[in-house]
Amino acid sequence: MLQSHSGSPACDRVILIVLDGVGAGELPDAALYGDQGANTLGNLCRVLKAKEGRTLRVPNLEALGLGNLTPLEGVPARAAGQGEGAFGRAIEKSRGKDTTSGHWEMAGLVVSKPFRTYTEGFPQDIIDQWVRENHLPGILGNFAASGTEIIKDLGEEHVRTGKPILYTSADSVWQVAAHEETFGLERLYSICKSARKICDSLGVSRVIARPFVGDPARGLPFKRTYNRKDLSVTPFASSYLNFLRDHGVPTLGIGKISAIYAGEGIAENIDTKGNADGLRVLLEELGKRRRGLIFCNLIDFDMLYGHRRDVSGFAGALEEFDRVLPEIKRQLGPRDLVILTADHGNDPSFDPDTRGTDHTREHAPILAFSPAQKAPGPLALGTRESFSDIGATVAHALVGKTSTLSGLPGKSFLSELGF
């Protein structure tokens, strides 16, 4: 049970931004996951220079110590006094490299037993049950695949037959692709809600509705939309998010945050359509909300560029985010703290034919800044023993220095930031 002894909160707001899939170098056990050599940031910079003859242009992230996390060609490390904020990276203790385990561990829930994967497809009796429950004419797929490739290969048959496309990956996911117009968006959500109940018994982390549009016969290729919906398994215990809510701290999710935690600990959520929309909403909410946690996931790094092994697109998304950082800073009050991190890696340099298109087992970057920081930056936070240090820091900042969180791992780095 979570307990607290009240102390004065150091911060009015914490803005926690997950750059989904932006890993900072392979973890010591990466080889166990087939991810030896993975380094989303490092390999991105290397390949960008080799293929496009240019370097990553992220001056604001560079000032925070991005180049100190792992060697980045064209993004130099900064010495203390030559930048701002603080930098570090964290080890994932959880078994896995997926969205759920990464986010849950940030909130103090270490996944010691990995979620089950079904890379050879889901059992036929389970498929038959799902088909019966939802009065479906059958299904297409039921194998591990790239989401963009499978709608290209099976999209026309899906439209013709009305059979939804079921697929998975090396992650613990049950994904259903269907055409928004011919199959219907609400119907897709309904059959995914049914699948969520089935997947609870299978030990599957997430069910994802993957709507798409298009008509190749009219010259409109199939493409996925931002109307996806994630349905996650319920967390196995109370987290730092529950702790915040229990102590009257407002919690806002932006993007898929609430879905990842099945609503646990998130008082309000605003769904978004990609990075640009997520950043727009974030800036709007920074102008409205003066207290609490604002927890934002920016999905495009992972969904649009990592899984598609698109180095140029990934670099462009990082540069776009970097350009927004000054505006985020302008919205901060004197007692606000911003933490940038990631839930896993998704190395866009990996050859999809030999290394696949899935997430990569990497350190999570930690970049933090606050107007309250007095020491010249960037400060070195070192290698943290768990993603849970992030949740511990958020709770420390928003509940108080003397808070004690029994049963939750994580060591706050708030004092190392000068609070």
MARTOR-583177 format. One record per residue (C-alpha): residue number from 1; residue in three letters; x, z negated, y negated. Coordinates in steps of 0.001 Angstrom, whole numbers. Each point is the difference from the previous one (the first is absolute). Example, Ala and Ser with C-alpha at 12.3 -4.5 7.8 and 13.67 -1.06 7.14 Angstrom:
// residues 2
PT,num,residu,xx,zz,yy
PT,1,ala,12300,-7800,4500
PT,2,ser,1370,660,-3440
***
This chain:
// residues 419
PT,num,residu,xx,zz,yy
PT,1,met,0,0,0
PT,2,leu,1208,854,-3491
PT,3,gln,725,-2946,-2251
PT,4,ser,1199,-335,-3564
PT,5,his,1184,-2699,-2364
PT,6,ser,-808,1240,-3450
PT,7,gly,2746,1027,-2371
PT,8,ser,21,2112,-3127
PT,9,pro,-121,3727,743
PT,10,ala,3002,1842,-1417
PT,11,cys,-1887,3260,-509
PT,12,asp,-3349,1133,-1312
PT,13,arg,78,3222,2002
PT,14,val,1969,1533,2831
PT,15,ile,-166,3767,361
PT,16,leu,1035,901,3552
PT,17,ile,446,3756,505
PT,18,val,607,1461,3454
PT,19,leu,1800,3348,-112
PT,20,asp,-1402,976,3385
PT,21,gly,2746,1266,2319
PT,22,val,2922,-364,-2429
PT,23,gly,2491,-1627,2386
PT,24,ala,3477,-1201,-994
PT,25,gly,2115,621,3094
PT,26,glu,-283,-534,3734
PT,27,leu,-546,-3469,1414
PT,28,pro,2471,-1361,2574
PT,29,asp,-2481,744,2800
PT,30,ala,-914,3511,-1213
PT,31,ala,1419,1619,3128
PT,32,leu,-2644,-1780,2097
PT,33,tyr,-2581,2031,-1924
PT,34,gly,1910,3274,126
PT,35,asp,842,-347,-3699
PT,36,gln,3772,-281,-34
PT,37,gly,1312,1508,-3221
PT,38,ala,-3292,-406,-1833
PT,39,asn,383,-587,-3732
PT,40,thr,-2927,1285,-2024
PT,41,leu,1630,-476,-3404
PT,42,gly,3577,781,1028
PT,43,asn,-753,3115,2025
PT,44,leu,-2458,1199,-2628
PT,45,cys,2736,-32,-2651
PT,46,arg,2537,1608,2314
PT,47,val,-2274,2868,1067
PT,48,leu,-1329,518,-3520
PT,49,lys,3551,584,-1222
PT,50,ala,914,2223,2944
PT,51,lys,-3119,2181,-75
PT,52,glu,-989,35,-3657
PT,53,gly,3292,-771,-1689
PT,54,arg,-1447,-2829,-2028
PT,55,thr,-173,-3778,44
PT,56,leu,-2970,-2348,-94
PT,57,arg,-955,-749,-3622
PT,58,val,-1289,-3580,-35
PT,59,pro,1696,-1786,-2925
PT,60,asn,-2454,-2910,-75
PT,61,leu,271,-735,3719
PT,62,glu,3757,448,-271
PT,63,ala,153,-2692,-2699
PT,64,leu,-1767,-2395,2394
PT,65,gly,2674,534,2634
PT,66,leu,-1450,2753,2176
PT,67,gly,3504,1347,605
PT,68,asn,1151,-3464,1086
PT,69,leu,-2353,-43,2999
PT,70,thr,1727,2726,1986
PT,71,pro,2433,2770,-1019
PT,72,leu,-1963,2622,-1925
PT,73,glu,1722,3200,-1023
PT,74,gly,-507,417,-3743
PT,75,val,-1533,-3467,-512
PT,76,pro,2876,-2406,-633
PT,77,ala,-49,-3728,645
PT,78,arg,-276,-2225,-3062
PT,79,ala,2088,-3091,-680
PT,80,ala,-1621,-3133,-1415
PT,81,gly,-437,438,-3729
PT,82,gln,-301,3785,320
PT,83,gly,-3675,96,835
PT,84,glu,-3024,-2259,328
PT,85,gly,-2149,-1799,2539
PT,86,ala,1175,-662,3529
PT,87,phe,559,1833,3261
PT,88,gly,92,-839,3688
PT,89,arg,-1359,1195,3283
PT,90,ala,-1859,-1630,2866
PT,91,ile,119,96,3782
PT,92,glu,-3207,519,1922
PT,93,lys,-420,-2678,2654
PT,94,ser,-3205,1497,1366
PT,95,arg,37,2236,3024
PT,96,gly,-798,3457,-1246
PT,97,lys,381,2270,-2997
PT,98,asp,-3542,624,-1081
PT,99,thr,-2113,-617,-3067
PT,100,thr,-1816,-2998,1421
PT,101,ser,2994,-1952,1283
PT,102,gly,1937,656,-3220
PT,103,his,-2781,-1105,-2328
PT,104,trp,-1026,-2941,2163
PT,105,glu,3560,-1306,100
PT,106,met,191,205,-3799
PT,107,ala,-2971,-2383,15
PT,108,gly,1668,-2389,2447
PT,109,leu,-1382,1307,3305
PT,110,val,2812,1073,2322
PT,111,val,-1265,2255,2790
PT,112,ser,1934,-1242,3024
PT,113,lys,-1944,2091,2520
PT,114,pro,-22,3671,-1006
PT,115,phe,-3279,1809,-379
PT,116,arg,-652,2340,2916
PT,117,thr,709,3690,-315
PT,118,tyr,-1534,2853,1963
PT,119,thr,2374,2897,-506
PT,120,glu,-1314,1712,3157
PT,121,gly,-3592,-272,-1220
PT,122,phe,-2780,-2553,375
PT,123,pro,-1589,-759,3392
PT,124,gln,-2764,2439,986
PT,125,asp,-2534,-2720,755
PT,126,ile,496,-1364,-3537
PT,127,ile,-493,3485,-1464
PT,128,asp,-3161,473,2076
PT,129,gln,-1365,-3322,-1280
PT,130,trp,671,977,-3615
PT,131,val,-1606,3421,481
PT,132,arg,-3139,-1577,1503
PT,133,glu,-323,-2669,-2686
PT,134,asn,130,2582,-2780
PT,135,his,-1890,2863,1692
PT,136,leu,2958,2323,-405
PT,137,pro,277,3388,1747
PT,138,gly,3499,-989,1113
PT,139,ile,3377,-270,-1685
PT,140,leu,3017,2178,-672
PT,141,gly,3614,-1095,245
PT,142,asn,696,-3507,1303
PT,143,phe,3754,236,-267
PT,144,ala,2780,-910,-2406
PT,145,ala,211,2503,-2830
PT,146,ser,722,660,-3641
PT,147,gly,-3196,-336,-1998
PT,148,thr,596,3172,-1982
PT,149,glu,923,2033,3083
PT,150,ile,-2918,-1117,2149
PT,151,ile,-2625,1031,-2547
PT,152,lys,1761,3338,-323
PT,153,asp,-105,475,3776
PT,154,leu,-3428,-1476,802
PT,155,gly,-1877,100,-3321
PT,156,glu,-1926,3205,653
PT,157,glu,-1047,-1115,3483
PT,158,his,-1111,-3316,-1490
PT,159,val,-2188,1727,-2597
PT,160,arg,-1454,2299,2646
PT,161,thr,-733,-2668,2628
PT,162,gly,-550,-3149,-2042
PT,163,lys,2510,-1877,2166
PT,164,pro,2137,-2415,-2044
PT,165,ile,3777,231,300
PT,166,leu,1562,-3138,1472
PT,167,tyr,3750,-560,-164
PT,168,thr,2629,-2700,-188
PT,169,ser,3742,-374,-613
PT,170,ala,2916,-2257,863
PT,171,asp,-1816,-2604,-2113
PT,172,ser,-2986,-2007,1193
PT,173,val,-2728,2209,-1457
PT,174,trp,-3254,1637,1087
PT,175,gln,-446,2840,-2492
PT,176,val,-3069,2192,-331
PT,177,ala,39,3202,-2010
PT,178,ala,-3258,1702,-963
PT,179,his,-1163,2495,-2600
PT,180,glu,-1664,-1689,-2971
PT,181,glu,-2671,2670,-378
PT,182,thr,-836,1204,3503
PT,183,phe,362,-3349,1782
PT,184,gly,-753,-2291,-2930
PT,185,leu,2060,-2732,-1621
PT,186,glu,-2425,-2848,702
PT,187,arg,-343,1076,3608
PT,188,leu,3787,-48,336
PT,189,tyr,110,-3522,-1420
PT,190,ser,-2750,-1062,2408
PT,191,ile,1747,1213,3156
PT,192,cys,3249,-1608,-1190
PT,193,lys,-1809,-3302,-474
PT,194,ser,-1137,303,3619
PT,195,ala,3577,766,1067
PT,196,arg,1253,-3132,-1785
PT,197,lys,-1996,-2174,2405
PT,198,ile,1417,1900,2969
PT,199,cys,3550,-226,-1348
PT,200,asp,-206,-3783,-268
PT,201,ser,-3,-96,3802
PT,202,leu,2795,2587,184
PT,203,gly,2347,-1920,-2306
PT,204,val,118,2890,-2492
PT,205,ser,964,-925,-3534
PT,206,arg,-1923,2531,-2082
PT,207,val,-2796,2526,212
PT,208,ile,368,2648,-2703
PT,209,ala,-2651,2467,-1122
PT,210,arg,1798,3196,-1033
PT,211,pro,-2429,2321,-1792
PT,212,phe,982,3530,-922
PT,213,val,-1463,3034,-1729
PT,214,gly,607,3740,11
PT,215,asp,-1168,3287,1486
PT,216,pro,2822,2261,1254
PT,217,ala,-2433,2913,391
PT,218,arg,-431,-69,-3774
PT,219,gly,3708,-437,-648
PT,220,leu,-265,-3775,-476
PT,221,pro,2411,-1733,2385
PT,222,phe,-995,-3345,1449
PT,223,lys,1390,-2935,-1959
PT,224,arg,-501,-3758,211
PT,225,thr,-1728,-1829,-2827
PT,226,tyr,487,-3443,-1507
PT,227,asn,-3301,-1192,1466
PT,228,arg,1801,-1530,2974
PT,229,lys,-1125,-3433,1099
PT,230,asp,2120,-2535,1884
PT,231,leu,-1598,-2557,2291
PT,232,ser,2519,-2638,1051
PT,233,val,-128,-2718,2589
PT,234,thr,-706,-3418,-1505
PT,235,pro,3156,-2066,-667
PT,236,phe,666,-2604,2687
PT,237,ala,429,-2891,-2472
PT,238,ser,-298,-996,-3634
PT,239,ser,2655,1538,-2213
PT,240,tyr,1484,-541,-3443
PT,241,leu,-2914,2079,-1303
PT,242,asn,-2485,-2507,1408
PT,243,phe,2110,-2781,-1475
PT,244,leu,-230,1551,-3463
PT,245,arg,-3759,385,218
PT,246,asp,-388,-3546,1310
PT,247,his,1783,-1218,-3125
PT,248,gly,-2113,1974,-2420
PT,249,val,2488,2801,-668
PT,250,pro,-1718,3388,-562
PT,251,thr,1179,2704,2424
PT,252,leu,-496,3702,-704
PT,253,gly,938,2794,2381
PT,254,ile,633,3554,-1202
PT,255,gly,24,2796,2556
PT,256,lys,-308,-844,3707
PT,257,ile,1005,-3675,-363
PT,258,ser,-3329,-1588,929
PT,259,ala,-381,2295,3009
PT,260,ile,3430,-1004,1349
PT,261,tyr,-985,-3684,-12
PT,262,ala,-3613,700,1071
PT,263,gly,-1037,-1557,-3316
PT,264,glu,1646,-3344,771
PT,265,gly,1345,-1641,-3156
PT,266,ile,-860,2909,-2301
PT,267,ala,-2823,-895,-2396
PT,268,glu,-405,3501,-1424
PT,269,asn,1388,3441,799
PT,270,ile,60,3320,-1850
PT,271,asp,449,3061,2226
PT,272,thr,2212,2760,-1362
PT,273,lys,862,3622,664
PT,274,gly,3783,64,216
PT,275,asn,2892,-1182,-2133
PT,276,ala,-1061,1406,-3356
PT,277,asp,-3466,-1494,316
PT,278,gly,1420,-3285,1282
PT,279,leu,2332,-268,-2987
PT,280,arg,-2840,863,-2383
PT,281,val,-2133,-2794,1466
PT,282,leu,2945,-2410,-48
PT,283,leu,620,586,-3699
PT,284,glu,-3696,-398,-787
PT,285,glu,-218,-3281,1912
PT,286,leu,3168,-1327,-1629
PT,287,gly,-1828,377,-3300
PT,288,lys,-3020,-1972,1264
PT,289,arg,1176,-2744,2337
PT,290,arg,2081,-2833,-1375
PT,291,arg,428,-2094,3132
PT,292,gly,564,309,3727
PT,293,leu,1450,2434,2533
PT,294,ile,-294,3751,-469
PT,295,phe,1025,1537,3333
PT,296,cys,384,3798,-59
PT,297,asn,882,2485,2749
PT,298,leu,1285,3431,-993
PT,299,ile,-611,2159,3037
PT,300,asp,1318,3475,-873
PT,301,phe,3653,-726,835
PT,302,asp,-1084,-565,3586
PT,303,met,-3090,2159,488
PT,304,leu,938,3129,-1924
PT,305,tyr,3784,92,200
PT,306,gly,1478,-2298,2647
PT,307,his,-2169,1098,2891
PT,308,arg,348,3620,-1097
PT,309,arg,3788,-357,-294
PT,310,asp,-165,1328,-3547
PT,311,val,3197,-1100,-1760
PT,312,ser,-776,1768,-3261
PT,313,gly,-3530,-1405,-204
PT,314,phe,1212,-3507,847
PT,315,ala,2626,182,-2745
PT,316,gly,-2560,1241,-2492
PT,317,ala,-2352,-2883,840
PT,318,leu,2773,-2553,-577
PT,319,glu,860,1622,-3325
PT,320,glu,-3672,-38,-992
PT,321,phe,-191,-3712,774
PT,322,asp,3204,-645,-1940
PT,323,arg,-1489,1632,-3097
PT,324,val,-2963,-2410,110
PT,325,leu,2155,-3150,237
PT,326,pro,518,-311,-3792
PT,327,glu,-3768,27,-508
PT,328,ile,-424,-2728,2633
PT,329,lys,2629,-2057,-1839
PT,330,arg,-1827,451,-3303
PT,331,gln,-3122,-1511,1564
PT,332,leu,1764,-3181,1152
PT,333,gly,-453,-3408,-1523
PT,334,pro,2831,-2534,-311
PT,335,arg,-1028,-1724,3265
PT,336,asp,-503,3060,2203
PT,337,leu,2084,1064,3002
PT,338,val,192,3455,1618
PT,339,ile,1252,467,3568
PT,340,leu,577,3460,1485
PT,341,thr,391,311,3760
PT,342,ala,-978,2063,3072
PT,343,asp,-1719,-603,3326
PT,344,his,2312,2156,2159
PT,345,gly,2129,3130,-286
PT,346,asn,-1000,3635,408
PT,347,asp,3233,1972,-167
PT,348,pro,-882,3500,-1280
PT,349,ser,3385,1365,1074
PT,350,phe,-698,-371,3731
PT,351,asp,-502,3259,1871
PT,352,pro,-3646,-90,1122
PT,353,asp,811,2016,3138
PT,354,thr,2624,-2460,1255
PT,355,arg,-793,-3276,-1780
PT,356,gly,-3754,259,-456
PT,357,thr,-2093,-663,-3108
PT,358,asp,-701,-3709,350
PT,359,his,1070,-3083,-1953
PT,360,thr,3581,-1227,244
PT,361,arg,1238,-3541,686
PT,362,glu,1714,-986,-3255
PT,363,his,648,-2785,-2469
PT,364,ala,-2586,-414,-2728
PT,365,pro,1435,292,-3508
PT,366,ile,-674,-2801,-2473
PT,367,leu,220,740,-3717
PT,368,ala,-1356,-2622,-2374
PT,369,phe,-227,-455,-3762
PT,370,ser,-1649,-2294,-2503
PT,371,pro,117,-592,-3750
PT,372,ala,732,-3641,913
PT,373,gln,3328,843,1639
PT,374,lys,2838,-1345,-2139
PT,375,ala,3096,823,2067
PT,376,pro,1432,3505,-467
PT,377,gly,-998,2355,2773
PT,378,pro,-114,1403,2429
PT,379,leu,273,-3239,1973
PT,380,ala,830,153,3706
PT,381,leu,-2639,-1513,2289
PT,382,gly,1939,895,3138
PT,383,thr,-1481,949,3357
PT,384,arg,-3126,-2035,611
PT,385,glu,-738,-1168,3530
PT,386,ser,-3616,1161,-24
PT,387,phe,-2539,2026,-1964
PT,388,ser,-1785,-3375,-223
PT,389,asp,2369,-1011,-2800
PT,390,ile,-2109,2261,-2208
PT,391,gly,-3225,-1880,737
PT,392,ala,1760,-3338,-396
PT,393,thr,1252,1083,-3424
PT,394,val,-3452,1169,-1097
PT,395,ala,-1580,-3312,1067
PT,396,his,2778,-1990,-1660
PT,397,ala,-492,1941,-3248
PT,398,leu,-3784,-267,-129
PT,399,val,-722,-3402,1529
PT,400,gly,2969,-2120,-962
PT,401,lys,3513,-1108,798
PT,402,thr,-1004,-2932,2204
PT,403,ser,-2349,2007,2227
PT,404,thr,617,-480,3695
PT,405,leu,-1407,2567,2395
PT,406,ser,-52,-1456,3502
PT,407,gly,187,2532,2790
PT,408,leu,969,2966,-2178
PT,409,pro,3523,1405,1
PT,410,gly,1872,1225,-3031
PT,411,lys,2398,-1324,-2613
PT,412,ser,-827,519,-3648
PT,413,phe,2601,1723,-2193
PT,414,leu,-1778,-971,-3222
PT,415,ser,2683,-2483,-1019
PT,416,glu,2642,2658,540
PT,417,leu,-1767,2031,-2681
PT,418,gly,511,-2871,-2436
PT,419,phe,-3480,-1557,65
***
